Amino acid sequence: MSPAAPTPAAQKQRTRTNVRQSKARRIKCDEAKPHCLRCQRGKRTCGGYPDGAPPSSQTSAVLLSAKPGKVEGIHISKPKQLGSNPELDRLRLLACTVLSQGQPGARTEAETAFWGHLVPQLALSIPSVREAAAAFGASYEQQMLKRTCDAAKFKALKQITAAMAKIRQDVLELPHGPLPILVACILLASAETIQYRHTDALLHLRGAYSVLNSREWLATRSSNGKALAEDDLSYLFGKLDLQVITYARGNSPELQYPVAAAGLDDADLAALTPQKADRELFRTLHSCYAFATVASEYKYLPRADVRETLVPEQSRHIARLKRWLSCYRQYLQTDPDISPLNYQHGLVLQAHCLSALVYVANILDPLEMAYDKYAPQFQQIIECVEEAMGARSTEAEMPTYNAEMGLIEPLFLTAIKYRDSGWRARAISLLRRCGREGPWCGYVEATAAECVVRAEETAVAAAAAAACHATSLTPTASCDKGSAALAKPAFLPEDIPEQARIAGHSLFDIVEDASGSQWAVVEMSRCRDMEAMLFDGQPRPKVTKHWYMWKETCRLWHS
């Protein structure tokens, strides 16, 4: 045998199927994975491919399943070697860790698989997703882990810029299909919204919506005949769209989804599953908030002719929400074996259904006192959230972030509109325990809610004290009540008159002082005389004529 000829053992190292084998233990090396699990378990050097390398020289289609639904059809054509960048890898791993945790109960099983499996895979193998994940990690580290030095801010901005350049290149060439672009846009929008740049985040989402609405990319998916609005990815983007229109009231939805006219019925109840309940409620909420956007323009215009057509539609939306809530609670009674994850998610769904029910039911009523009729619904929201947050086994090591809707929106509506001091305090306390949910921030919304509560209760106490001071008679029981309120406020809804209630509120800005402390600028409005405004002869009275508007700056205390 020639000295240069390979030995028989060396010839058998690679089989006909191009799979390496360990000579000592015959452990097959799985080259399809960046680090072979079999080699790791055997504590041997992996003979497979390094990070980012293609599993073979040919184009391969990777099918990614997320039970009970699935997201399919990413085509990877000749992925590029990602190279070694320890800082980029650190930020990417931070992003994947944070996104895979999330707020307990806020996600379905399919969404949990999306953030816990699909996103890390794409962040490892696709350059644009990797850059976008690193941008999110840099923003999260700077804002939520409080690395407020100038270097951290510059790093976050630099990483966002690099990610945008990669995404622009992929949009032009589509080297890996549309799915990585959609994921990268979500990550980049999340990176922007963590920095409180909500307008920039919305632009990234709109770019993803345009890709999602394009029917051309459906040809790159497996030919299973699914419609655009019937897969998990489309529903995820629909929830992001819903997140926008619930945070910025008055915005119209960007995406359109069909809604069954009758909603759930008894036949559907027999086949109801957690996934079907989630999708049915999502479609209902999308339709309800789209209606609320239109109806809100006529809230203070009682003589507008269009109100006659809006009232029946409002009743249909309320009936659909009540029907969903009733069916879901019946389903919980008939299925005692529901998994803890699905039960926890169901609590969040019920809170959102109750929140939408209260909001839509009052969208055409100009009086803030109309919310007082919905005390049971407000209390159920707080109880659902308390149970959902109490079901978590341990507290998260880091502040949580969810791109989808979670617990903050129902809690914030309760803290603002339910004028009961005890329940308000519980809602604000729960808000402070929440992390970030898209544009919603737990401690920011808690601070804004405290601002509104303080403005209302101070107005009531000051009015009572002024009335006692103006009278020349001996102070009465009402005066004593007003003095006690100034010392320790404790109000019921009936204690706060309409003229003391805050009707409009918004987060105007987040500013930072020289010491690095953050302050929230909250804008509020109160009607001077509701009766005079409603009977104003002008079809659209000037805002300044009937409304008193002002801003307050409040210190943000991070939980």
C-alpha positions as a Python dict, from the first residue, in 0.01 Angstrom:
ca = {
    (1, 'M'): (0, 0, 0),
    (2, 'S'): (135, 340, -91),
    (3, 'P'): (223, 569, 205),
    (4, 'A'): (10, 842, 52),
    (5, 'A'): (-299, 625, 20),
    (6, 'P'): (-573, 676, 280),
    (7, 'T'): (-624, 404, 537),
    (8, 'P'): (-952, 209, 540),
    (9, 'A'): (-1047, 380, 869),
    (10, 'A'): (-996, 720, 714),
    (11, 'Q'): (-1200, 620, 410),
    (12, 'K'): (-1495, 532, 638),
    (13, 'Q'): (-1495, 867, 816),
    (14, 'R'): (-1740, 1004, 559),
    (15, 'T'): (-2031, 788, 446),
    (16, 'R'): (-2223, 795, 122),
    (17, 'T'): (-2475, 1031, 283),
    (18, 'N'): (-2197, 1284, 356),
    (19, 'V'): (-2234, 1234, 735),
    (20, 'R'): (-1922, 1228, 948),
    (21, 'Q'): (-1872, 948, 1200),
    (22, 'S'): (-1657, 930, 1509),
    (23, 'K'): (-1416, 638, 1476),
    (24, 'A'): (-1419, 573, 1850),
    (25, 'R'): (-1792, 567, 1931),
    (26, 'R'): (-1963, 577, 1589),
    (27, 'I'): (-2150, 898, 1684),
    (28, 'K'): (-2306, 1056, 1378),
    (29, 'C'): (-2232, 1427, 1350),
    (30, 'D'): (-2540, 1632, 1265),
    (31, 'E'): (-2403, 1888, 1020),
    (32, 'A'): (-2743, 2056, 984),
    (33, 'K'): (-2700, 2222, 1325),
    (34, 'P'): (-2444, 2497, 1400),
    (35, 'H'): (-2315, 2295, 1696),
    (36, 'C'): (-2387, 1924, 1682),
    (37, 'L'): (-2586, 1818, 1988),
    (38, 'R'): (-2458, 1462, 1962),
    (39, 'C'): (-2099, 1582, 1973),
    (40, 'Q'): (-2174, 1810, 2265),
    (41, 'R'): (-2333, 1530, 2463),
    (42, 'G'): (-2040, 1304, 2382),
    (43, 'K'): (-1798, 1581, 2488),
    (44, 'R'): (-1616, 1565, 2157),
    (45, 'T'): (-1502, 1825, 1908),
    (46, 'C'): (-1782, 1879, 1659),
    (47, 'G'): (-1688, 1791, 1304),
    (48, 'G'): (-1989, 1972, 1162),
    (49, 'Y'): (-2013, 2319, 1021),
    (50, 'P'): (-1932, 2637, 1215),
    (51, 'D'): (-2187, 2906, 1305),
    (52, 'G'): (-2368, 3046, 1003),
    (53, 'A'): (-2232, 2803, 747),
    (54, 'P'): (-2474, 2630, 508),
    (55, 'P'): (-2558, 2264, 578),
    (56, 'S'): (-2478, 2174, 217),
    (57, 'S'): (-2374, 2337, -105),
    (58, 'Q'): (-2727, 2317, -240),
    (59, 'T'): (-3022, 2544, -169),
    (60, 'S'): (-3242, 2411, 109),
    (61, 'A'): (-3589, 2500, 232),
    (62, 'V'): (-3629, 2502, 608),
    (63, 'L'): (-3979, 2438, 740),
    (64, 'L'): (-4036, 2584, 1084),
    (65, 'S'): (-4324, 2441, 1283),
    (66, 'A'): (-4490, 2605, 1581),
    (67, 'K'): (-4768, 2388, 1720),
    (68, 'P'): (-5066, 2410, 1731),
    (69, 'G'): (-5025, 2632, 1424),
    (70, 'K'): (-4715, 2671, 1214),
    (71, 'V'): (-4514, 2928, 1027),
    (72, 'E'): (-4381, 2791, 704),
    (73, 'G'): (-4173, 2854, 399),
    (74, 'I'): (-3850, 3040, 466),
    (75, 'H'): (-3614, 2967, 178),
    (76, 'I'): (-3246, 3013, 253),
    (77, 'S'): (-3032, 3038, -57),
    (78, 'K'): (-2657, 3029, 4),
    (79, 'P'): (-2640, 3197, 346),
    (80, 'K'): (-2328, 3401, 401),
    (81, 'Q'): (-2067, 3324, 666),
    (82, 'L'): (-2151, 3559, 953),
    (83, 'G'): (-1800, 3593, 1084),
    (84, 'S'): (-1699, 3645, 1445),
    (85, 'N'): (-1802, 3958, 1635),
    (86, 'P'): (-1819, 3892, 2011),
    (87, 'E'): (-2001, 4217, 2091),
    (88, 'L'): (-2261, 4156, 1820),
    (89, 'D'): (-2308, 3799, 1944),
    (90, 'R'): (-2352, 3922, 2302),
    (91, 'L'): (-2623, 4170, 2202),
    (92, 'R'): (-2794, 3910, 1983),
    (93, 'L'): (-2801, 3659, 2268),
    (94, 'L'): (-2936, 3925, 2504),
    (95, 'A'): (-3215, 4005, 2258),
    (96, 'C'): (-3307, 3640, 2205),
    (97, 'T'): (-3311, 3577, 2581),
    (98, 'V'): (-3537, 3875, 2652),
    (99, 'L'): (-3775, 3805, 2364),
    (100, 'S'): (-3808, 3437, 2453),
    (101, 'Q'): (-3912, 3522, 2811),
    (102, 'G'): (-4186, 3779, 2763),
    (103, 'Q'): (-4474, 3864, 2994),
    (104, 'P'): (-4638, 3545, 3129),
    (105, 'G'): (-4973, 3474, 2965),
    (106, 'A'): (-4937, 3730, 2689),
    (107, 'R'): (-4861, 3477, 2413),
    (108, 'T'): (-5017, 3173, 2256),
    (109, 'E'): (-4819, 2853, 2216),
    (110, 'A'): (-4747, 2939, 1852),
    (111, 'E'): (-4624, 3287, 1945),
    (112, 'T'): (-4408, 3140, 2221),
    (113, 'A'): (-4250, 2909, 1963),
    (114, 'F'): (-4204, 3202, 1724),
    (115, 'W'): (-4006, 3409, 1976),
    (116, 'G'): (-3834, 3116, 2144),
    (117, 'H'): (-3730, 2914, 1838),
    (118, 'L'): (-3781, 3084, 1503),
    (119, 'V'): (-3638, 3426, 1593),
    (120, 'P'): (-3316, 3285, 1749),
    (121, 'Q'): (-3264, 3060, 1445),
    (122, 'L'): (-3300, 3348, 1203),
    (123, 'A'): (-3085, 3575, 1421),
    (124, 'L'): (-2812, 3312, 1405),
    (125, 'S'): (-2821, 3246, 1031),
    (126, 'I'): (-2948, 3561, 853),
    (127, 'P'): (-2725, 3874, 865),
    (128, 'S'): (-3009, 4130, 855),
    (129, 'V'): (-3198, 3959, 1138),
    (130, 'R'): (-2876, 3928, 1334),
    (131, 'E'): (-2811, 4303, 1305),
    (132, 'A'): (-3172, 4385, 1398),
    (133, 'A'): (-3155, 4155, 1701),
    (134, 'A'): (-2831, 4323, 1809),
    (135, 'A'): (-3000, 4663, 1767),
    (136, 'F'): (-3280, 4551, 1996),
    (137, 'G'): (-3026, 4417, 2246),
    (138, 'A'): (-2836, 4747, 2247),
    (139, 'S'): (-3156, 4950, 2297),
    (140, 'Y'): (-3277, 4716, 2571),
    (141, 'E'): (-2944, 4734, 2750),
    (142, 'Q'): (-2933, 5113, 2733),
    (143, 'Q'): (-3294, 5185, 2832),
    (144, 'M'): (-3415, 4895, 3044),
    (145, 'L'): (-3089, 4787, 3208),
    (146, 'K'): (-3011, 5156, 3264),
    (147, 'R'): (-2673, 5189, 3097),
    (148, 'T'): (-2731, 5557, 3035),
    (149, 'C'): (-2376, 5658, 2947),
    (150, 'D'): (-2318, 5834, 2615),
    (151, 'A'): (-2128, 5532, 2481),
    (152, 'A'): (-2431, 5305, 2533),
    (153, 'K'): (-2662, 5554, 2359),
    (154, 'F'): (-2422, 5585, 2066),
    (155, 'K'): (-2391, 5206, 2043),
    (156, 'A'): (-2769, 5164, 2024),
    (157, 'L'): (-2802, 5430, 1754),
    (158, 'K'): (-2510, 5286, 1557),
    (159, 'Q'): (-2655, 4936, 1571),
    (160, 'I'): (-2999, 5054, 1456),
    (161, 'T'): (-2836, 5231, 1160),
    (162, 'A'): (-2640, 4916, 1066),
    (163, 'A'): (-2954, 4704, 1086),
    (164, 'M'): (-3146, 4943, 861),
    (165, 'A'): (-2870, 4920, 598),
    (166, 'K'): (-2886, 4539, 601),
    (167, 'I'): (-3265, 4534, 578),
    (168, 'R'): (-3265, 4778, 284),
    (169, 'Q'): (-3026, 4550, 99),
    (170, 'D'): (-3242, 4243, 166),
    (171, 'V'): (-3558, 4423, 56),
    (172, 'L'): (-3398, 4493, -281),
    (173, 'E'): (-3254, 4146, -337),
    (174, 'L'): (-3476, 3915, -123),
    (175, 'P'): (-3187, 3666, -85),
    (176, 'H'): (-3366, 3465, 184),
    (177, 'G'): (-3730, 3534, 104),
    (178, 'P'): (-3966, 3771, 285),
    (179, 'L'): (-3987, 3608, 629),
    (180, 'P'): (-3646, 3729, 758),
    (181, 'I'): (-3735, 4082, 646),
    (182, 'L'): (-4061, 4072, 842),
    (183, 'V'): (-3884, 3945, 1154),
    (184, 'A'): (-3607, 4205, 1118),
    (185, 'C'): (-3868, 4481, 1088),
    (186, 'I'): (-4036, 4368, 1412),
    (187, 'L'): (-3702, 4367, 1592),
    (188, 'L'): (-3607, 4707, 1456),
    (189, 'A'): (-3947, 4855, 1548),
    (190, 'S'): (-3903, 4713, 1898),
    (191, 'A'): (-3556, 4869, 1922),
    (192, 'E'): (-3699, 5209, 1828),
    (193, 'T'): (-4000, 5195, 2058),
    (194, 'I'): (-3783, 5104, 2359),
    (195, 'Q'): (-3608, 5437, 2294),
    (196, 'Y'): (-3955, 5608, 2295),
    (197, 'R'): (-3921, 5684, 1922),
    (198, 'H'): (-4269, 5557, 1847),
    (199, 'T'): (-4302, 5733, 1512),
    (200, 'D'): (-3987, 5566, 1378),
    (201, 'A'): (-4108, 5232, 1512),
    (202, 'L'): (-4438, 5275, 1329),
    (203, 'L'): (-4252, 5342, 1003),
    (204, 'H'): (-4067, 5010, 1037),
    (205, 'L'): (-4395, 4830, 1103),
    (206, 'R'): (-4555, 4992, 800),
    (207, 'G'): (-4266, 4869, 589),
    (208, 'A'): (-4335, 4518, 713),
    (209, 'Y'): (-4709, 4562, 647),
    (210, 'S'): (-4636, 4648, 285),
    (211, 'V'): (-4436, 4326, 248),
    (212, 'L'): (-4707, 4128, 424),
    (213, 'N'): (-4982, 4271, 205),
    (214, 'S'): (-4793, 4185, -113),
    (215, 'R'): (-4923, 3864, -265),
    (216, 'E'): (-4607, 3801, -467),
    (217, 'W'): (-4420, 3646, -176),
    (218, 'L'): (-4684, 3378, -131),
    (219, 'A'): (-4527, 3201, -429),
    (220, 'T'): (-4214, 3135, -222),
    (221, 'R'): (-4412, 2950, 43),
    (222, 'S'): (-4524, 2591, 41),
    (223, 'S'): (-4829, 2538, -177),
    (224, 'N'): (-5081, 2467, 98),
    (225, 'G'): (-5348, 2709, -22),
    (226, 'K'): (-5354, 2919, 295),
    (227, 'A'): (-5492, 3268, 272),
    (228, 'L'): (-5286, 3561, 394),
    (229, 'A'): (-5490, 3614, 710),
    (230, 'E'): (-5494, 3247, 815),
    (231, 'D'): (-5141, 3181, 935),
    (232, 'D'): (-4967, 3256, 1263),
    (233, 'L'): (-4735, 3519, 1118),
    (234, 'S'): (-5024, 3723, 978),
    (235, 'Y'): (-5205, 3705, 1311),
    (236, 'L'): (-4890, 3820, 1490),
    (237, 'F'): (-4869, 4129, 1269),
    (238, 'G'): (-5240, 4187, 1317),
    (239, 'K'): (-5181, 4196, 1692),
    (240, 'L'): (-4901, 4447, 1643),
    (241, 'D'): (-5143, 4658, 1439),
    (242, 'L'): (-5395, 4631, 1722),
    (243, 'Q'): (-5122, 4735, 1965),
    (244, 'V'): (-5077, 5060, 1771),
    (245, 'I'): (-5444, 5158, 1753),
    (246, 'T'): (-5502, 5088, 2124),
    (247, 'Y'): (-5198, 5293, 2226),
    (248, 'A'): (-5264, 5589, 1995),
    (249, 'R'): (-5643, 5620, 2003),
    (250, 'G'): (-5784, 5758, 1682),
    (251, 'N'): (-5547, 5578, 1443),
    (252, 'S'): (-5709, 5359, 1180),
    (253, 'P'): (-5587, 4999, 1149),
    (254, 'E'): (-5331, 4931, 876),
    (255, 'L'): (-5434, 4570, 812),
    (256, 'Q'): (-5778, 4437, 732),
    (257, 'Y'): (-5913, 4101, 852),
    (258, 'P'): (-6251, 3941, 785),
    (259, 'V'): (-6487, 3901, 1082),
    (260, 'A'): (-6775, 3657, 1092),
    (261, 'A'): (-7100, 3848, 1120),
    (262, 'A'): (-7248, 3634, 1397),
    (263, 'G'): (-6935, 3571, 1604),
    (264, 'L'): (-6922, 3254, 1816),
    (265, 'D'): (-7230, 3032, 1840),
    (266, 'D'): (-7320, 2709, 2019),
    (267, 'A'): (-7175, 2496, 1738),
    (268, 'D'): (-6843, 2679, 1763),
    (269, 'L'): (-6841, 2632, 2141),
    (270, 'A'): (-6827, 2254, 2102),
    (271, 'A'): (-6509, 2280, 1893),
    (272, 'L'): (-6353, 2576, 2075),
    (273, 'T'): (-5981, 2558, 2149),
    (274, 'P'): (-5745, 2814, 2307),
    (275, 'Q'): (-5608, 2899, 1963),
    (276, 'K'): (-5955, 2947, 1812),
    (277, 'A'): (-6061, 3160, 2108),
    (278, 'D'): (-5752, 3377, 2066),
    (279, 'R'): (-5810, 3426, 1695),
    (280, 'E'): (-6182, 3494, 1730),
    (281, 'L'): (-6120, 3756, 1999),
    (282, 'F'): (-5841, 3914, 1794),
    (283, 'R'): (-6069, 3952, 1491),
    (284, 'T'): (-6343, 4093, 1714),
    (285, 'L'): (-6109, 4342, 1883),
    (286, 'H'): (-5969, 4452, 1548),
    (287, 'S'): (-6321, 4526, 1425),
    (288, 'C'): (-6427, 4695, 1751),
    (289, 'Y'): (-6131, 4933, 1766),
    (290, 'A'): (-6166, 5016, 1397),
    (291, 'F'): (-6527, 5115, 1471),
    (292, 'A'): (-6418, 5312, 1780),
    (293, 'T'): (-6176, 5515, 1569),
    (294, 'V'): (-6466, 5635, 1353),
    (295, 'A'): (-6716, 5676, 1637),
    (296, 'S'): (-6482, 5878, 1859),
    (297, 'E'): (-6508, 6174, 1619),
    (298, 'Y'): (-6875, 6214, 1718),
    (299, 'K'): (-6842, 6163, 2094),
    (300, 'Y'): (-6909, 6531, 2168),
    (301, 'L'): (-7140, 6597, 1871),
    (302, 'P'): (-7482, 6477, 1991),
    (303, 'R'): (-7669, 6631, 1698),
    (304, 'A'): (-7460, 6471, 1423),
    (305, 'D'): (-7680, 6274, 1181),
    (306, 'V'): (-7427, 5993, 1150),
    (307, 'R'): (-7481, 5892, 1514),
    (308, 'E'): (-7807, 5721, 1409),
    (309, 'T'): (-7608, 5471, 1205),
    (310, 'L'): (-7328, 5433, 1462),
    (311, 'V'): (-7550, 5330, 1754),
    (312, 'P'): (-7674, 5001, 1598),
    (313, 'E'): (-7319, 4912, 1495),
    (314, 'Q'): (-7201, 4987, 1848),
    (315, 'S'): (-7464, 4748, 1984),
    (316, 'R'): (-7346, 4472, 1749),
    (317, 'H'): (-6986, 4507, 1867),
    (318, 'I'): (-7091, 4502, 2233),
    (319, 'A'): (-7301, 4190, 2173),
    (320, 'R'): (-7011, 4015, 1999),
    (321, 'L'): (-6774, 4092, 2288),
    (322, 'K'): (-7025, 3971, 2546),
    (323, 'R'): (-7084, 3655, 2343),
    (324, 'W'): (-6713, 3577, 2324),
    (325, 'L'): (-6672, 3627, 2699),
    (326, 'S'): (-6968, 3402, 2776),
    (327, 'C'): (-6853, 3127, 2538),
    (328, 'Y'): (-6497, 3131, 2667),
    (329, 'R'): (-6606, 3103, 3030),
    (330, 'Q'): (-6833, 2812, 2938),
    (331, 'Y'): (-6537, 2651, 2762),
    (332, 'L'): (-6325, 2681, 3078),
    (333, 'Q'): (-6594, 2498, 3274),
    (334, 'T'): (-6615, 2213, 3021),
    (335, 'D'): (-6238, 2168, 2977),
    (336, 'P'): (-6072, 2126, 3318),
    (337, 'D'): (-5754, 1987, 3157),
    (338, 'I'): (-5647, 2314, 2993),
    (339, 'S'): (-5272, 2365, 3016),
    (340, 'P'): (-5133, 2626, 3260),
    (341, 'L'): (-4995, 2831, 2969),
    (342, 'N'): (-5331, 2839, 2790),
    (343, 'Y'): (-5519, 2914, 3113),
    (344, 'Q'): (-5287, 3203, 3189),
    (345, 'H'): (-5327, 3334, 2834),
    (346, 'G'): (-5704, 3304, 2872),
    (347, 'L'): (-5694, 3539, 3172),
    (348, 'V'): (-5517, 3798, 2958),
    (349, 'L'): (-5773, 3751, 2679),
    (350, 'Q'): (-6060, 3805, 2923),
    (351, 'A'): (-5899, 4127, 3048),
    (352, 'H'): (-5871, 4255, 2691),
    (353, 'C'): (-6230, 4159, 2612),
    (354, 'L'): (-6358, 4342, 2922),
    (355, 'S'): (-6144, 4646, 2844),
    (356, 'A'): (-6273, 4666, 2487),
    (357, 'L'): (-6630, 4616, 2609),
    (358, 'V'): (-6607, 4913, 2847),
    (359, 'Y'): (-6432, 5134, 2592),
    (360, 'V'): (-6668, 5062, 2301),
    (361, 'A'): (-6979, 5090, 2521),
    (362, 'N'): (-6880, 5446, 2618),
    (363, 'I'): (-6732, 5565, 2289),
    (364, 'L'): (-7042, 5773, 2201),
    (365, 'D'): (-7123, 5894, 2555),
    (366, 'P'): (-6967, 6236, 2625),
    (367, 'L'): (-6998, 6207, 3005),
    (368, 'E'): (-6711, 6055, 3200),
    (369, 'M'): (-6959, 5950, 3468),
    (370, 'A'): (-7093, 5692, 3221),
    (371, 'Y'): (-6795, 5470, 3309),
    (372, 'D'): (-6926, 5434, 3665),
    (373, 'K'): (-7183, 5177, 3545),
    (374, 'Y'): (-6902, 4935, 3455),
    (375, 'A'): (-6753, 4888, 3802),
    (376, 'P'): (-6796, 4504, 3786),
    (377, 'Q'): (-6605, 4488, 3457),
    (378, 'F'): (-6322, 4704, 3593),
    (379, 'Q'): (-6295, 4484, 3901),
    (380, 'Q'): (-6288, 4168, 3688),
    (381, 'I'): (-6002, 4316, 3482),
    (382, 'I'): (-5791, 4367, 3795),
    (383, 'E'): (-5876, 4020, 3927),
    (384, 'C'): (-5782, 3856, 3595),
    (385, 'V'): (-5450, 4041, 3583),
    (386, 'E'): (-5370, 3963, 3947),
    (387, 'E'): (-5435, 3594, 3885),
    (388, 'A'): (-5230, 3595, 3564),
    (389, 'M'): (-4936, 3769, 3731),
    (390, 'G'): (-4963, 3549, 4039),
    (391, 'A'): (-4949, 3231, 3829),
    (392, 'R'): (-4588, 3288, 3725),
    (393, 'S'): (-4352, 3052, 3907),
    (394, 'T'): (-4068, 3301, 3957),
    (395, 'E'): (-4004, 3664, 3885),
    (396, 'A'): (-3811, 3733, 3565),
    (397, 'E'): (-3443, 3806, 3615),
    (398, 'M'): (-3460, 4098, 3371),
    (399, 'P'): (-3738, 4344, 3279),
    (400, 'T'): (-3977, 4176, 3038),
    (401, 'Y'): (-4056, 4293, 2686),
    (402, 'N'): (-4342, 4183, 2462),
    (403, 'A'): (-4409, 4310, 2114),
    (404, 'E'): (-4770, 4192, 2141),
    (405, 'M'): (-5049, 4323, 2363),
    (406, 'G'): (-5030, 4210, 2723),
    (407, 'L'): (-5156, 4338, 3056),
    (408, 'I'): (-5083, 4711, 3048),
    (409, 'E'): (-5366, 4841, 2829),
    (410, 'P'): (-5655, 4695, 3037),
    (411, 'L'): (-5486, 4806, 3360),
    (412, 'F'): (-5427, 5158, 3232),
    (413, 'L'): (-5790, 5200, 3122),
    (414, 'T'): (-5901, 5081, 3466),
    (415, 'A'): (-5667, 5317, 3653),
    (416, 'I'): (-5785, 5612, 3443),
    (417, 'K'): (-6160, 5554, 3419),
    (418, 'Y'): (-6257, 5367, 3738),
    (419, 'R'): (-6279, 5643, 4000),
    (420, 'D'): (-6245, 5424, 4308),
    (421, 'S'): (-5934, 5500, 4513),
    (422, 'G'): (-5880, 5144, 4636),
    (423, 'W'): (-5914, 4975, 4297),
    (424, 'R'): (-5715, 5251, 4129),
    (425, 'A'): (-5427, 5191, 4369),
    (426, 'R'): (-5433, 4818, 4290),
    (427, 'A'): (-5428, 4887, 3916),
    (428, 'I'): (-5136, 5130, 3945),
    (429, 'S'): (-4945, 4884, 4164),
    (430, 'L'): (-4990, 4613, 3900),
    (431, 'L'): (-4880, 4854, 3627),
    (432, 'R'): (-4550, 4909, 3805),
    (433, 'R'): (-4487, 4534, 3799),
    (434, 'C'): (-4532, 4516, 3423),
    (435, 'G'): (-4238, 4551, 3187),
    (436, 'R'): (-4265, 4682, 2832),
    (437, 'E'): (-4531, 4583, 2578),
    (438, 'G'): (-4455, 4748, 2247),
    (439, 'P'): (-4506, 5123, 2306),
    (440, 'W'): (-4663, 5060, 2648),
    (441, 'C'): (-4431, 5092, 2948),
    (442, 'G'): (-4550, 4980, 3291),
    (443, 'Y'): (-4387, 5244, 3508),
    (444, 'V'): (-4456, 5524, 3256),
    (445, 'E'): (-4827, 5440, 3240),
    (446, 'A'): (-4836, 5408, 3619),
    (447, 'T'): (-4686, 5757, 3651),
    (448, 'A'): (-4934, 5900, 3398),
    (449, 'A'): (-5224, 5733, 3582),
    (450, 'E'): (-5105, 5878, 3913),
    (451, 'C'): (-5098, 6221, 3746),
    (452, 'V'): (-5462, 6187, 3638),
    (453, 'V'): (-5574, 6052, 3976),
    (454, 'R'): (-5397, 6334, 4159),
    (455, 'A'): (-5552, 6598, 3932),
    (456, 'E'): (-5906, 6465, 3984),
    (457, 'E'): (-5888, 6404, 4357),
    (458, 'T'): (-5708, 6731, 4424),
    (459, 'A'): (-5979, 6919, 4232),
    (460, 'V'): (-6251, 6758, 4445),
    (461, 'A'): (-6071, 6823, 4772),
    (462, 'A'): (-5987, 7182, 4676),
    (463, 'A'): (-6349, 7250, 4575),
    (464, 'A'): (-6474, 7115, 4907),
    (465, 'A'): (-6224, 7326, 5102),
    (466, 'A'): (-6311, 7637, 4902),
    (467, 'A'): (-6682, 7586, 4966),
    (468, 'C'): (-6619, 7559, 5339),
    (469, 'H'): (-6397, 7865, 5338),
    (470, 'A'): (-6652, 8073, 5146),
    (471, 'T'): (-6941, 8003, 5382),
    (472, 'S'): (-6979, 8211, 5698),
    (473, 'L'): (-7161, 7930, 5880),
    (474, 'T'): (-7010, 7679, 6117),
    (475, 'P'): (-6825, 7407, 5924),
    (476, 'T'): (-7056, 7121, 5840),
    (477, 'A'): (-7001, 6751, 5790),
    (478, 'S'): (-6922, 6812, 5422),
    (479, 'C'): (-6644, 7049, 5526),
    (480, 'D'): (-6504, 6786, 5760),
    (481, 'K'): (-6515, 6536, 5474),
    (482, 'G'): (-6327, 6776, 5248),
    (483, 'S'): (-6058, 6832, 5512),
    (484, 'A'): (-6019, 6458, 5559),
    (485, 'A'): (-5987, 6412, 5183),
    (486, 'L'): (-5701, 6661, 5174),
    (487, 'A'): (-5521, 6464, 5446),
    (488, 'K'): (-5582, 6113, 5310),
    (489, 'P'): (-5776, 6089, 4982),
    (490, 'A'): (-6025, 5803, 4966),
    (491, 'F'): (-6286, 5848, 4696),
    (492, 'L'): (-6568, 5649, 4544),
    (493, 'P'): (-6687, 5718, 4188),
    (494, 'E'): (-6987, 5918, 4309),
    (495, 'D'): (-6756, 6151, 4503),
    (496, 'I'): (-6596, 6289, 4185),
    (497, 'P'): (-6831, 6517, 3986),
    (498, 'E'): (-6818, 6549, 3610),
    (499, 'Q'): (-6648, 6890, 3614),
    (500, 'A'): (-6356, 6748, 3816),
    (501, 'R'): (-6292, 6449, 3589),
    (502, 'I'): (-6010, 6430, 3335),
    (503, 'A'): (-6157, 6348, 2996),
    (504, 'G'): (-5842, 6356, 2782),
    (505, 'H'): (-5485, 6258, 2860),
    (506, 'S'): (-5174, 6169, 2664),
    (507, 'L'): (-4804, 6115, 2715),
    (508, 'F'): (-4659, 6425, 2554),
    (509, 'D'): (-4288, 6346, 2590),
    (510, 'I'): (-4017, 6166, 2788),
    (511, 'V'): (-3731, 6400, 2879),
    (512, 'E'): (-3400, 6342, 3055),
    (513, 'D'): (-3220, 6590, 3277),
    (514, 'A'): (-2846, 6640, 3324),
    (515, 'S'): (-2829, 6379, 3599),
    (516, 'G'): (-2982, 6110, 3377),
    (517, 'S'): (-3319, 6109, 3553),
    (518, 'Q'): (-3622, 6069, 3326),
    (519, 'W'): (-3939, 6277, 3344),
    (520, 'A'): (-4276, 6220, 3179),
    (521, 'V'): (-4463, 6518, 3038),
    (522, 'V'): (-4835, 6433, 3063),
    (523, 'E'): (-5095, 6644, 2885),
    (524, 'M'): (-5446, 6650, 3034),
    (525, 'S'): (-5777, 6815, 2949),
    (526, 'R'): (-6095, 6886, 3143),
    (527, 'C'): (-6425, 7020, 3009),
    (528, 'R'): (-6519, 7359, 3153),
    (529, 'D'): (-6894, 7305, 3117),
    (530, 'M'): (-7013, 6984, 2950),
    (531, 'E'): (-7375, 7098, 2918),
    (532, 'A'): (-7276, 7424, 2749),
    (533, 'M'): (-7052, 7239, 2505),
    (534, 'L'): (-7316, 6983, 2409),
    (535, 'F'): (-7572, 7255, 2339),
    (536, 'D'): (-7332, 7483, 2155),
    (537, 'G'): (-7487, 7612, 1834),
    (538, 'Q'): (-7171, 7556, 1629),
    (539, 'P'): (-7143, 7216, 1461),
    (540, 'R'): (-6779, 7181, 1573),
    (541, 'P'): (-6700, 7423, 1858),
    (542, 'K'): (-6342, 7537, 1909),
    (543, 'V'): (-6145, 7323, 2149),
    (544, 'T'): (-6020, 7617, 2354),
    (545, 'K'): (-6374, 7745, 2405),
    (546, 'H'): (-6491, 7455, 2620),
    (547, 'W'): (-6174, 7272, 2722),
    (548, 'Y'): (-5905, 7354, 2973),
    (549, 'M'): (-5576, 7188, 2875),
    (550, 'W'): (-5244, 7179, 3060),
    (551, 'K'): (-4925, 6975, 3100),
    (552, 'E'): (-4762, 6829, 3410),
    (553, 'T'): (-4408, 6694, 3444),
    (554, 'C'): (-4367, 6387, 3665),
    (555, 'R'): (-4054, 6203, 3774),
    (556, 'L'): (-4029, 5847, 3643),
    (557, 'W'): (-3940, 5596, 3912),
    (558, 'H'): (-3829, 5265, 3766),
    (559, 'S'): (-3949, 4953, 3938),
}
